[in-house]
C-alpha cells in the first residue's frame, strides 16, 4: 500500500502463529459380526446414528454383539463411529494386523470388538492400539466368570482363564450388562455402552475427566452385582467395575487401564489425554518439515506448542498453580546439537503434568474437645 497523502494506514500482517487444534477423542470403531452378515464385509463404514446402522447392517429379526454395542454407544452419548463387519469372529486377529482396514482411519480413538473375550482377542486389540499409539481399546469380560479370582491373574494361554494382559492402551470392564428390547431381557457386552460414556464425558468435561461415577443409559441390571469388598479384589488389577447402588442406580465405578498399578499410565484419563496431546502436536507442527533448522524455527516451535499446552492447562487438563508447574517446552541449541542439525533432526523436549482422578476420597474426622 502506497502512502501518498497524510493519514493513518492500517496494514494486516501475519504474526506467524500457527494454532494447534486438539484432535477428537470420541470416534469409536467396532469390529464384529453384523446382523446382516453380508453387509460391507471387511469394509469400515462410518455411522452417525442408530437408524443409519440399521439401514446398513441391520436385520429386524436378529441382533448380535456388534449391534448391541452400537446401540449402546449411541444411547450413551456417542455421536460417530466406524463399523467393521468381519462376518466371522475368528477373523479378528487377522483384521487387526498391521496395514489393516482400521489403520487408515486416523480419527479413530476408541476400539472395541464387542463380545470377543479370548486371550487372542484381547492381545489383538491391545497390539493394534499400542502399535498405532493414538487409540485405546475397551476389552469385554468373558461370558461367564465362575470366580472373581479368575480375573485377578493375567491370562497366559487360551485354556487358562484369567484377566486381560497389562497395557496402558486398554481398559477392561466387568460385569456384563442386562438390557431389554421391550420384549425380552438379555445379557450384553459392556464395551459399546462404555465407548458412548467415554464420548459423552469427553464432550461435557474433556478427555482429562475420568469417565466414571456416571450412569449408563439402556441398562436395567448387571450380570453380577458386586460389593465393595469384591471390587477391592479387582480394582488393583486394573479391572473397572460397573456397580449397582441402591440410591443412585447403575454407575461406572472405575477408571483404570490394565497397566501395572505402579505405572504412571494406570489411570485411563491420563493415557487418553497423552494420546490427544501427542497427536495434536504432531498434526499441528507438520509445517516444520523442511523449514530451515535454526533458532528462528526453534522459537516458533516453542511458541506454538506452549500456546497449545497453555490452553490445556487453563481447561483443567494439566495440574499446577502456574504454567511452569504444568508443562515445559524446550527446543534450543541444547536439544538440537550440530549432529542433530546435520542429520536433519529437530528435537523438542516436552513435559506435562496431567491431572489424575481422585480415586480414593478420605475424610479424617475426629471429635473436638469441649471448650469451657
Order of alpha helices (4+ residues) and beta strands (2+ residues): beta-beta-alpha-alpha-beta-alpha-beta-alpha-beta-beta-beta-beta-alpha-beta-alpha-beta-beta-alpha-alpha-alpha-beta-alpha-beta
